[in-house]
Amino acid sequence: MVICNSLYYTVSFLVLWLGVLHMPKGLGLAGAGRRFLEVFGVMYVGSQASKLPRAAGMLMLAPLVGRVMEALQTALHLQSSQAVFNVILAVCSTAAFGTYGCIILAWA
């Protein structure tokens, strides 16, 4: 679920920011931050509207995710599936927030 949500939010952010809403460059840091909050609001509404299909997709992918987590646990020599989840959470969070930060700084 963490992977799907972070992927959804990151891709929808990029689509909205770069394609749909045509953000002008040179907004300044405060202006880019305000625009980020506007885009995030639109993303949140979209995530609520698409919640059921995304949940169904996550349920269908659950067996595959379980096998991938077992493989990662073995490959990374981790003690538990909780440790694998923590690694996945850290990677997804870093990628998502890094993307948001880079885009905001590029448009500031």
MOPAC internal coordinates of N, CA, C and O (Angstrom, degrees):
PM7 1SCF
backbone

  N    0.0000 0     0.00 0     0.00 0    0    0    0
  C    1.4435 1     0.00 0     0.00 0    1    0    0
  C    1.5288 1   110.56 1     0.00 0    2    1    0
  O    1.2310 1   120.56 1   141.58 1    3    2    1
  N    1.3160 1   116.54 1   -38.42 1    3    2    1
  C    1.4604 1   120.82 1   179.35 1    5    3    2
  C    1.5220 1   110.07 1   -61.83 1    6    5    3
  O    1.2310 1   120.86 1   136.22 1    7    6    5
  N    1.3278 1   115.97 1   -43.78 1    7    6    5
  C    1.4606 1   120.27 1  -179.25 1    9    7    6
  C    1.5191 1   110.17 1   -63.61 1   10    9    7
  O    1.2310 1   120.29 1   132.79 1   11   10    9
  N    1.3212 1   117.06 1   -47.21 1   11   10    9
  C    1.4678 1   120.72 1  -178.31 1   13   11   10
  C    1.5233 1   111.54 1   -63.99 1   14   13   11
  O    1.2310 1   120.05 1   136.69 1   15   14   13
  N    1.3152 1   117.51 1   -43.31 1   15   14   13
  C    1.4669 1   120.09 1  -179.55 1   17   15   14
  C    1.5219 1   111.73 1   -67.04 1   18   17   15
  O    1.2310 1   120.09 1   135.31 1   19   18   17
  N    1.3265 1   117.42 1   -44.69 1   19   18   17
  C    1.4636 1   118.43 1  -179.81 1   21   19   18
  C    1.5206 1   110.57 1   -67.06 1   22   21   19
  O    1.2310 1   120.32 1   143.56 1   23   22   21
  N    1.3201 1   116.99 1   -36.44 1   23   22   21
  C    1.4636 1   120.16 1   176.36 1   25   23   22
  C    1.5242 1   110.90 1   -65.67 1   26   25   23
  O    1.2310 1   120.26 1   136.19 1   27   26   25
  N    1.3342 1   117.10 1   -43.81 1   27   26   25
  C    1.4687 1   120.85 1   178.89 1   29   27   26
  C    1.5288 1   110.62 1   -60.15 1   30   29   27
  O    1.2310 1   120.48 1   129.72 1   31   30   29
  N    1.3299 1   116.68 1   -50.28 1   31   30   29
  C    1.4604 1   119.82 1  -176.27 1   33   31   30
  C    1.5294 1   111.60 1   -66.26 1   34   33   31
  O    1.2310 1   119.85 1   140.56 1   35   34   33
  N    1.3208 1   117.88 1   -39.44 1   35   34   33
  C    1.4623 1   120.00 1  -179.41 1   37   35   34
  C    1.5222 1   111.51 1   -68.11 1   38   37   35
  O    1.2310 1   120.39 1   133.94 1   39   38   37
  N    1.3274 1   116.86 1   -46.06 1   39   38   37
  C    1.4692 1   119.87 1  -179.75 1   41   39   38
  C    1.5214 1   110.78 1   -66.46 1   42   41   39
  O    1.2310 1   120.02 1   136.36 1   43   42   41
  N    1.3271 1   117.57 1   -43.64 1   43   42   41
  C    1.4670 1   118.70 1  -179.81 1   45   43   42
  C    1.5278 1   110.90 1   -66.46 1   46   45   43
  O    1.2310 1   119.81 1   144.73 1   47   46   45
  N    1.3369 1   117.96 1   -35.27 1   47   46   45
  C    1.4627 1   120.61 1   175.15 1   49   47   46
  C    1.5231 1   110.68 1   -60.54 1   50   49   47
  O    1.2310 1   120.71 1   132.43 1   51   50   49
  N    1.3361 1   116.24 1   -47.57 1   51   50   49
  C    1.4604 1   119.47 1  -178.88 1   53   51   50
  C    1.5221 1   111.77 1   -64.94 1   54   53   51
  O    1.2310 1   120.14 1   139.24 1   55   54   53
  N    1.3307 1   117.34 1   -40.76 1   55   54   53
  C    1.4685 1   120.51 1   178.99 1   57   55   54
  C    1.5202 1   110.33 1   -63.61 1   58   57   55
  O    1.2310 1   120.46 1   133.99 1   59   58   57
  N    1.3217 1   116.72 1   -46.01 1   59   58   57
  C    1.4641 1   119.64 1  -179.51 1   61   59   58
  C    1.5247 1   111.63 1   -67.23 1   62   61   59
  O    1.2310 1   120.23 1   132.35 1   63   62   61
  N    1.3162 1   117.16 1   -47.65 1   63   62   61
  C    1.4624 1   120.72 1  -174.95 1   65   63   62
  C    1.5310 1   111.45 1   -68.24 1   66   65   63
  O    1.2310 1   120.63 1   133.98 1   67   66   65
  N    1.3358 1   116.39 1   -46.02 1   67   66   65
  C    1.4592 1   120.00 1  -173.36 1   69   67   66
  C    1.5217 1   113.44 1   -88.47 1   70   69   67
  O    1.2310 1   120.19 1   153.30 1   71   70   69
  N    1.3309 1   117.25 1   -26.70 1   71   70   69
  C    1.4500 1   118.50 1  -172.88 1   73   71   70
  C    1.5062 1   115.79 1  -113.98 1   74   73   71
  O    1.2310 1   120.09 1   124.10 1   75   74   73
  N    1.2972 1   117.44 1   -55.90 1   75   74   73
  C    1.4593 1   121.31 1  -169.48 1   77   75   74
  C    1.5245 1   112.15 1   -78.50 1   78   77   75
  O    1.2310 1   119.82 1   132.02 1   79   78   77
  N    1.3216 1   117.95 1   -47.98 1   79   78   77
  C    1.4628 1   120.90 1  -171.79 1   81   79   78
  C    1.5245 1   114.21 1   -91.31 1   82   81   79
  O    1.2310 1   119.63 1   172.39 1   83   82   81
  N    1.3237 1   118.30 1    -7.61 1   83   82   81
  C    1.4662 1   123.14 1   175.77 1   85   83   82
  C    1.5283 1   111.97 1    46.60 1   86   85   83
  O    1.2310 1   120.67 1  -113.10 1   87   86   85
  N    1.3130 1   116.33 1    66.90 1   87   86   85
  C    1.4614 1   121.24 1  -179.49 1   89   87   86
  C    1.5243 1   110.31 1   -71.45 1   90   89   87
  O    1.2310 1   120.10 1   -50.71 1   91   90   89
  N    1.3314 1   117.42 1   129.29 1   91   90   89
  C    1.4668 1   119.60 1   177.25 1   93   91   90
  C    1.5267 1   110.49 1   -76.31 1   94   93   91
  O    1.2310 1   120.46 1   -31.58 1   95   94   93
  N    1.3222 1   116.73 1   148.42 1   95   94   93
  C    1.4662 1   120.12 1   176.18 1   97   95   94
  C    1.5169 1   109.31 1   -80.60 1   98   97   95
  O    1.2310 1   120.90 1   -16.22 1   99   98   97
  N    1.3246 1   115.89 1   163.78 1   99   98   97
  C    1.4544 1   121.12 1   178.51 1  101   99   98
  C    1.5211 1   113.54 1    78.07 1  102  101   99
  O    1.2310 1   120.42 1  -147.89 1  103  102  101
  N    1.3313 1   116.80 1    32.11 1  103  102  101
  C    1.4628 1   120.71 1  -179.15 1  105  103  102
  C    1.5245 1   112.70 1   -76.87 1  106  105  103
  O    1.2310 1   120.18 1   161.41 1  107  106  105
  N    1.3062 1   117.26 1   -18.59 1  107  106  105
  C    1.4552 1   120.66 1  -170.36 1  109  107  106
  C    1.5227 1   108.48 1    83.11 1  110  109  107
  O    1.2310 1   120.73 1   -20.38 1  111  110  109
  N    1.3069 1   116.21 1   159.62 1  111  110  109
  C    1.4631 1   119.88 1  -176.06 1  113  111  110
  C    1.5224 1   111.78 1   -64.17 1  114  113  111
  O    1.2310 1   119.78 1   137.35 1  115  114  113
  N    1.3240 1   118.02 1   -42.65 1  115  114  113
  C    1.4699 1   120.72 1   179.71 1  117  115  114
  C    1.5249 1   110.77 1   -66.05 1  118  117  115
  O    1.2310 1   120.23 1   137.89 1  119  118  117
  N    1.3265 1   117.16 1   -42.11 1  119  118  117
  C    1.4653 1   120.69 1   179.20 1  121  119  118
  C    1.5185 1   112.00 1   -65.73 1  122  121  119
  O    1.2310 1   120.51 1   138.81 1  123  122  121
  N    1.3368 1   116.62 1   -41.19 1  123  122  121
  C    1.4609 1   120.24 1   177.70 1  125  123  122
  C    1.5254 1   110.34 1   -65.63 1  126  125  123
  O    1.2310 1   120.49 1   142.98 1  127  126  125
  N    1.3364 1   116.67 1   -37.02 1  127  126  125
  C    1.4646 1   120.15 1   176.69 1  129  127  126
  C    1.5149 1   112.23 1   -64.05 1  130  129  127
  O    1.2310 1   120.54 1   137.94 1  131  130  129
  N    1.3404 1   116.57 1   -42.06 1  131  130  129
  C    1.4751 1   119.98 1   177.14 1  133  131  130
  C    1.5252 1   110.74 1   -63.64 1  134  133  131
  O    1.2310 1   120.76 1   137.02 1  135  134  133
  N    1.3275 1   116.16 1   -42.98 1  135  134  133
  C    1.4676 1   119.67 1   178.93 1  137  135  134
  C    1.5294 1   110.71 1   -64.20 1  138  137  135
  O    1.2310 1   120.55 1   143.04 1  139  138  137
  N    1.3411 1   116.55 1   -36.96 1  139  138  137
  C    1.4590 1   120.02 1   177.10 1  141  139  138
  C    1.5238 1   110.52 1   -59.53 1  142  141  139
  O    1.2310 1   120.39 1   136.12 1  143  142  141
  N    1.3286 1   116.86 1   -43.88 1  143  142  141
  C    1.4662 1   119.97 1   179.57 1  145  143  142
  C    1.5272 1   111.08 1   -64.07 1  146  145  143
  O    1.2310 1   119.98 1   141.95 1  147  146  145
  N    1.3235 1   117.65 1   -38.05 1  147  146  145
  C    1.4663 1   120.62 1   176.48 1  149  147  146
  C    1.5251 1   110.67 1   -63.06 1  150  149  147
  O    1.2310 1   120.71 1   133.24 1  151  150  149
  N    1.3315 1   116.24 1   -46.76 1  151  150  149
  C    1.4665 1   120.59 1   179.82 1  153  151  150
  C    1.5187 1   110.06 1   -63.45 1  154  153  151
  O    1.2310 1   120.29 1   139.14 1  155  154  153
  N    1.3335 1   117.06 1   -40.86 1  155  154  153
  C    1.4589 1   119.70 1  -179.67 1  157  155  154
  C    1.5267 1   110.97 1   -65.05 1  158  157  155
  O    1.2310 1   120.00 1   145.58 1  159  158  157
  N    1.3293 1   117.60 1   -34.42 1  159  158  157
  C    1.4643 1   120.43 1   175.19 1  161  159  158
  C    1.5162 1   111.89 1   -62.87 1  162  161  159
  O    1.2310 1   120.37 1   137.04 1  163  162  161
  N    1.3242 1   116.89 1   -42.96 1  163  162  161
  C    1.4680 1   120.75 1   177.23 1  165  163  162
  C    1.5275 1   110.08 1   -64.35 1  166  165  163
  O    1.2310 1   120.49 1   139.24 1  167  166  165
  N    1.3295 1   116.66 1   -40.76 1  167  166  165
  C    1.4622 1   120.33 1   178.55 1  169  167  166
  C    1.5215 1   110.91 1   -62.48 1  170  169  167
  O    1.2310 1   120.19 1   139.83 1  171  170  169
  N    1.3265 1   117.24 1   -40.17 1  171  170  169
  C    1.4616 1   120.85 1  -179.50 1  173  171  170
  C    1.5257 1   110.82 1   -63.68 1  174  173  171
  O    1.2310 1   120.39 1   135.82 1  175  174  173
  N    1.3132 1   116.86 1   -44.18 1  175  174  173
  C    1.4695 1   120.08 1   177.99 1  177  175  174
  C    1.5248 1   109.88 1   -61.21 1  178  177  175
  O    1.2310 1   120.37 1   136.98 1  179  178  177
  N    1.3167 1   116.90 1   -43.02 1  179  178  177
  C    1.4619 1   120.38 1   177.80 1  181  179  178
  C    1.5172 1   112.49 1   -63.41 1  182  181  179
  O    1.2310 1   120.50 1   143.32 1  183  182  181
  N    1.3241 1   116.65 1   -36.68 1  183  182  181
  C    1.4644 1   119.26 1   179.65 1  185  183  182
  C    1.5218 1   111.31 1   -68.60 1  186  185  183
  O    1.2310 1   120.37 1   146.16 1  187  186  185
  N    1.3286 1   116.90 1   -33.84 1  187  186  185
  C    1.4640 1   119.50 1   177.51 1  189  187  186
  C    1.5237 1   110.77 1   -69.93 1  190  189  187
  O    1.2310 1   120.66 1   143.39 1  191  190  189
  N    1.3250 1   116.34 1   -36.61 1  191  190  189
  C    1.4645 1   120.08 1   179.95 1  193  191  190
  C    1.5238 1   111.83 1   -70.56 1  194  193  191
  O    1.2310 1   120.15 1   150.90 1  195  194  193
  N    1.3280 1   117.32 1   -29.10 1  195  194  193
  C    1.4671 1   120.39 1  -177.16 1  197  195  194
  C    1.5273 1   112.56 1  -105.01 1  198  197  195
  O    1.2310 1   120.04 1  -163.21 1  199  198  197
  N    1.3153 1   117.53 1    16.79 1  199  198  197
  C    1.4629 1   120.84 1  -174.69 1  201  199  198
  C    1.5320 1   112.56 1   -62.83 1  202  201  199
  O    1.2310 1   119.83 1   134.69 1  203  202  201
  N    1.3132 1   117.93 1   -45.31 1  203  202  201
  C    1.4669 1   120.64 1  -177.24 1  205  203  202
  C    1.5286 1   112.23 1   -63.18 1  206  205  203
  O    1.2310 1   118.73 1   130.57 1  207  206  205
  N    1.3432 1   120.03 1   -49.43 1  207  206  205
  C    1.4679 1   118.38 1   177.83 1  209  207  206
  C    1.5301 1   113.09 1   -62.88 1  210  209  207
  O    1.2310 1   120.18 1   143.29 1  211  210  209
  N    1.3206 1   117.26 1   -36.71 1  211  210  209
  C    1.4642 1   119.26 1   178.60 1  213  211  210
  C    1.5239 1   111.15 1   -66.82 1  214  213  211
  O    1.2310 1   120.09 1   140.49 1  215  214  213
  N    1.3302 1   117.44 1   -39.51 1  215  214  213
  C    1.4679 1   120.73 1   178.44 1  217  215  214
  C    1.5265 1   110.54 1   -65.12 1  218  217  215
  O    1.2310 1   120.45 1   138.98 1  219  218  217
  N    1.3265 1   116.75 1   -41.02 1  219  218  217
  C    1.4664 1   120.24 1   177.86 1  221  219  218
  C    1.5264 1   110.48 1   -63.00 1  222  221  219
  O    1.2310 1   120.50 1   137.95 1  223  222  221
  N    1.3140 1   116.66 1   -42.05 1  223  222  221
  C    1.4650 1   120.07 1   177.78 1  225  223  222
  C    1.5147 1   112.13 1   -63.27 1  226  225  223
  O    1.2310 1   120.44 1   140.34 1  227  226  225
  N    1.3341 1   116.77 1   -39.66 1  227  226  225
  C    1.4613 1   120.16 1   178.76 1  229  227  226
  C    1.5283 1   111.14 1   -65.72 1  230  229  227
  O    1.2310 1   120.33 1   142.01 1  231  230  229
  N    1.3257 1   116.98 1   -37.99 1  231  230  229
  C    1.4668 1   119.54 1   177.30 1  233  231  230
  C    1.5238 1   111.25 1   -64.57 1  234  233  231
  O    1.2310 1   120.64 1   141.51 1  235  234  233
  N    1.3238 1   116.37 1   -38.49 1  235  234  233
  C    1.4663 1   119.47 1   178.98 1  237  235  234
  C    1.5321 1   111.15 1   -68.14 1  238  237  235
  O    1.2310 1   119.99 1   148.42 1  239  238  237
  N    1.3145 1   117.63 1   -31.58 1  239  238  237
  C    1.4621 1   121.35 1  -178.68 1  241  239  238
  C    1.5280 1   113.64 1   -87.38 1  242  241  239
  O    1.2310 1   119.67 1   174.92 1  243  242  241
  N    1.3299 1   118.24 1    -5.08 1  243  242  241
  C    1.4682 1   121.57 1  -175.61 1  245  243  242
  C    1.5323 1   113.49 1   -55.52 1  246  245  243
  O    1.2310 1   118.73 1   134.73 1  247  246  245
  N    1.3407 1   120.03 1   -45.27 1  247  246  245
  C    1.4735 1   118.05 1   178.76 1  249  247  246
  C    1.5354 1   112.94 1   -61.93 1  250  249  247
  O    1.2310 1   120.47 1   140.28 1  251  250  249
  N    1.3150 1   116.71 1   -39.72 1  251  250  249
  C    1.4615 1   120.52 1   178.47 1  253  251  250
  C    1.5255 1   110.76 1   -64.75 1  254  253  251
  O    1.2310 1   120.51 1   137.21 1  255  254  253
  N    1.3168 1   116.64 1   -42.79 1  255  254  253
  C    1.4665 1   120.88 1   179.33 1  257  255  254
  C    1.5270 1   110.18 1   -63.06 1  258  257  255
  O    1.2310 1   120.24 1   140.89 1  259  258  257
  N    1.3241 1   117.14 1   -39.11 1  259  258  257
  C    1.4625 1   120.51 1   177.09 1  261  259  258
  C    1.5230 1   111.94 1   -60.71 1  262  261  259
  O    1.2310 1   120.51 1   136.57 1  263  262  261
  N    1.3325 1   116.62 1   -43.43 1  263  262  261
  C    1.4668 1   119.96 1   178.74 1  265  263  262
  C    1.5302 1   111.28 1   -66.55 1  266  265  263
  O    1.2310 1   120.40 1   140.12 1  267  266  265
  N    1.3278 1   116.84 1   -39.88 1  267  266  265
  C    1.4668 1   120.20 1   178.53 1  269  267  266
  C    1.5284 1   110.22 1   -64.91 1  270  269  267
  O    1.2310 1   120.37 1   140.04 1  271  270  269
  N    1.3286 1   116.89 1   -39.96 1  271  270  269
  C    1.4677 1   119.58 1   178.81 1  273  271  270
  C    1.5261 1   111.28 1   -64.78 1  274  273  271
  O    1.2310 1   120.24 1   140.88 1  275  274  273
  N    1.3369 1   117.15 1   -39.12 1  275  274  273
  C    1.4659 1   120.05 1   176.95 1  277  275  274
  C    1.5259 1   110.68 1   -63.95 1  278  277  275
  O    1.2310 1   120.53 1   138.27 1  279  278  277
  N    1.3316 1   116.59 1   -41.73 1  279  278  277
  C    1.4631 1   120.32 1   179.05 1  281  279  278
  C    1.5279 1   110.98 1   -64.71 1  282  281  279
  O    1.2310 1   120.34 1   138.68 1  283  282  281
  N    1.3316 1   116.96 1   -41.32 1  283  282  281
  C    1.4632 1   120.24 1   177.53 1  285  283  282
  C    1.5261 1   111.44 1   -65.46 1  286  285  283
  O    1.2310 1   120.64 1   141.66 1  287  286  285
  N    1.3200 1   116.39 1   -38.34 1  287  286  285
  C    1.4626 1   119.74 1   179.09 1  289  287  286
  C    1.5273 1   110.03 1   -61.48 1  290  289  287
  O    1.2310 1   120.82 1   138.19 1  291  290  289
  N    1.3255 1   116.03 1   -41.81 1  291  290  289
  C    1.4590 1   120.20 1   178.87 1  293  291  290
  C    1.5285 1   110.83 1   -69.40 1  294  293  291
  O    1.2310 1   120.41 1   133.30 1  295  294  293
  N    1.3233 1   116.82 1   -46.70 1  295  294  293
  C    1.4656 1   121.02 1  -176.11 1  297  295  294
  C    1.5233 1   112.47 1   -65.96 1  298  297  295
  O    1.2310 1   120.28 1   142.57 1  299  298  297
  N    1.3202 1   117.06 1   -37.43 1  299  298  297
  C    1.4665 1   120.83 1  -177.80 1  301  299  298
  C    1.5253 1   112.99 1   -93.03 1  302  301  299
  O    1.2310 1   120.53 1   179.41 1  303  302  301
  N    1.3377 1   116.59 1    -0.59 1  303  302  301
  C    1.4665 1   122.59 1   179.73 1  305  303  302
  C    1.5242 1   111.40 1    56.28 1  306  305  303
  O    1.2310 1   120.68 1  -132.50 1  307  306  305
  N    1.3256 1   116.31 1    47.50 1  307  306  305
  C    1.4604 1   121.74 1   179.67 1  309  307  306
  C    1.5226 1   109.54 1   -92.83 1  310  309  307
  O    1.2310 1   120.78 1   -25.58 1  311  310  309
  N    1.3338 1   116.11 1   154.42 1  311  310  309
  C    1.4576 1   121.54 1  -174.14 1  313  311  310
  C    1.5229 1   113.63 1   -77.51 1  314  313  311
  O    1.2310 1   120.12 1   147.06 1  315  314  313
  N    1.3374 1   117.38 1   -32.94 1  315  314  313
  C    1.4596 1   119.23 1  -172.66 1  317  315  314
  C    1.5224 1   110.55 1  -147.10 1  318  317  315
  O    1.2310 1   121.59 1   -10.81 1  319  318  317
  N    1.3232 1   114.57 1   169.19 1  319  318  317
  C    1.4641 1   119.50 1   175.76 1  321  319  318
  C    1.5268 1   110.72 1   -69.87 1  322  321  319
  O    1.2310 1   120.11 1   154.73 1  323  322  321
  N    1.3288 1   117.39 1   -25.27 1  323  322  321
  C    1.4672 1   120.68 1   175.58 1  325  323  322
  C    1.5268 1   110.55 1   -63.81 1  326  325  323
  O    1.2310 1   120.43 1   141.25 1  327  326  325
  N    1.3211 1   116.78 1   -38.75 1  327  326  325
  C    1.4663 1   120.44 1   177.64 1  329  327  326
  C    1.5245 1   110.66 1   -65.46 1  330  329  327
  O    1.2310 1   120.26 1   141.07 1  331  330  329
  N    1.3271 1   117.11 1   -38.93 1  331  330  329
  C    1.4694 1   120.97 1   176.80 1  333  331  330
  C    1.5225 1   109.46 1   -63.46 1  334  333  331
  O    1.2310 1   120.52 1   135.90 1  335  334  333
  N    1.3287 1   116.60 1   -44.10 1  335  334  333
  C    1.4645 1   120.37 1   178.27 1  337  335  334
  C    1.5229 1   110.66 1   -59.36 1  338  337  335
  O    1.2310 1   120.28 1   137.71 1  339  338  337
  N    1.3315 1   117.07 1   -42.29 1  339  338  337
  C    1.4648 1   120.48 1   179.62 1  341  339  338
  C    1.5269 1   111.61 1   -62.59 1  342  341  339
  O    1.2310 1   120.33 1   141.04 1  343  342  341
  N    1.3268 1   116.97 1   -38.96 1  343  342  341
  C    1.4666 1   120.63 1   177.31 1  345  343  342
  C    1.5225 1   110.10 1   -64.77 1  346  345  343
  O    1.2310 1   120.32 1   133.79 1  347  346  345
  N    1.3336 1   117.00 1   -46.21 1  347  346  345
  C    1.4643 1   121.11 1   179.31 1  349  347  346
  C    1.5230 1   110.22 1   -61.73 1  350  349  347
  O    1.2310 1   120.33 1   136.44 1  351  350  349
  N    1.3208 1   116.97 1   -43.56 1  351  350  349
  C    1.4647 1   121.19 1   178.66 1  353  351  350
  C    1.5287 1   111.22 1   -60.44 1  354  353  351
  O    1.2310 1   120.33 1   136.29 1  355  354  353
  N    1.3213 1   116.98 1   -43.71 1  355  354  353
  C    1.4651 1   120.52 1   179.98 1  357  355  354
  C    1.5243 1   111.19 1   -64.38 1  358  357  355
  O    1.2310 1   120.10 1   137.17 1  359  358  357
  N    1.3201 1   117.42 1   -42.83 1  359  358  357
  C    1.4665 1   120.84 1  -179.55 1  361  359  358
  C    1.5231 1   110.70 1   -65.74 1  362  361  359
  O    1.2310 1   120.36 1   133.39 1  363  362  361
  N    1.3383 1   116.92 1   -46.61 1  363  362  361
  C    1.4701 1   120.47 1  -179.00 1  365  363  362
  C    1.5226 1   111.56 1   -64.55 1  366  365  363
  O    1.2310 1   120.25 1   136.79 1  367  366  365
  N    1.3226 1   117.12 1   -43.21 1  367  366  365
  C    1.4678 1   120.55 1  -179.84 1  369  367  366
  C    1.5197 1   111.23 1   -65.09 1  370  369  367
  O    1.2310 1   120.50 1   135.93 1  371  370  369
  N    1.3159 1   116.65 1   -44.07 1  371  370  369
  C    1.4605 1   120.44 1   179.47 1  373  371  370
  C    1.5221 1   111.23 1   -62.70 1  374  373  371
  O    1.2310 1   120.43 1   136.57 1  375  374  373
  N    1.3300 1   116.78 1   -43.43 1  375  374  373
  C    1.4657 1   120.14 1   179.89 1  377  375  374
  C    1.5263 1   111.19 1   -64.86 1  378  377  375
  O    1.2310 1   120.29 1   135.29 1  379  378  377
  N    1.3290 1   117.05 1   -44.71 1  379  378  377
  C    1.4664 1   120.18 1  -177.76 1  381  379  378
  C    1.5252 1   111.20 1   -66.77 1  382  381  379
  O    1.2310 1   120.13 1   127.97 1  383  382  381
  N    1.3295 1   117.35 1   -52.03 1  383  382  381
  C    1.4655 1   119.83 1  -177.46 1  385  383  382
  C    1.5259 1   111.61 1   -68.66 1  386  385  383
  O    1.2310 1   120.35 1   147.82 1  387  386  385
  N    1.3248 1   116.93 1   -32.18 1  387  386  385
  C    1.4619 1   119.89 1   174.83 1  389  387  386
  C    1.5194 1   111.77 1   -64.11 1  390  389  387
  O    1.2310 1   120.71 1   139.11 1  391  390  389
  N    1.3313 1   116.26 1   -40.89 1  391  390  389
  C    1.4658 1   120.55 1   177.46 1  393  391  390
  C    1.5167 1   110.39 1   -63.69 1  394  393  391
  O    1.2310 1   120.38 1   132.53 1  395  394  393
  N    1.3390 1   116.88 1   -47.47 1  395  394  393
  C    1.4681 1   120.15 1   179.54 1  397  395  394
  C    1.5298 1   110.35 1   -58.62 1  398  397  395
  O    1.2310 1   120.59 1   132.77 1  399  398  397
  N    1.3208 1   116.48 1   -47.23 1  399  398  397
  C    1.4585 1   120.57 1  -178.01 1  401  399  398
  C    1.5210 1   112.95 1   -63.24 1  402  401  399
  O    1.2310 1   120.58 1   136.77 1  403  402  401
  N    1.3266 1   116.49 1   -43.23 1  403  402  401
  C    1.4709 1   119.61 1   179.73 1  405  403  402
  C    1.5225 1   111.55 1   -63.73 1  406  405  403
  O    1.2310 1   120.27 1   138.16 1  407  406  405
  N    1.3165 1   117.09 1   -41.84 1  407  406  405
  C    1.4681 1   120.17 1  -179.97 1  409  407  406
  C    1.5262 1   110.03 1   -65.80 1  410  409  407
  O    1.2310 1   120.36 1   135.28 1  411  410  409
  N    1.3242 1   116.92 1   -44.72 1  411  410  409
  C    1.4706 1   119.74 1  -179.76 1  413  411  410
  C    1.5287 1   110.44 1   -62.15 1  414  413  411
  O    1.2310 1   120.16 1   135.74 1  415  414  413
  N    1.3275 1   117.31 1   -44.26 1  415  414  413
  C    1.4640 1   119.88 1   179.51 1  417  415  414
  C    1.5271 1   111.74 1   -66.36 1  418  417  415
  O    1.2310 1   120.09 1   144.92 1  419  418  417
  N    1.3174 1   117.43 1   -35.08 1  419  418  417
  C    1.4648 1   120.24 1   179.11 1  421  419  418
  C    1.5237 1   111.50 1   -67.93 1  422  421  419
  O    1.2310 1   120.04 1   149.35 1  423  422  421
  N    1.3280 1   117.52 1   -30.65 1  423  422  421
  C    1.4627 1   120.95 1  -178.64 1  425  423  422
  C    1.5296 1   112.45 1   -93.49 1  426  425  423
  O    1.2310 1   120.02 1   173.45 1  427  426  425
  N    1.3279 1   117.57 1    -6.55 1  427  426  425
  C    1.4754 1   120.46 1  -178.35 1  429  427  426
  C    1.5174 1   111.29 1   -71.47 1  430  429  427
  O    1.2310 1   120.10 1   180.00 1  431  430  429

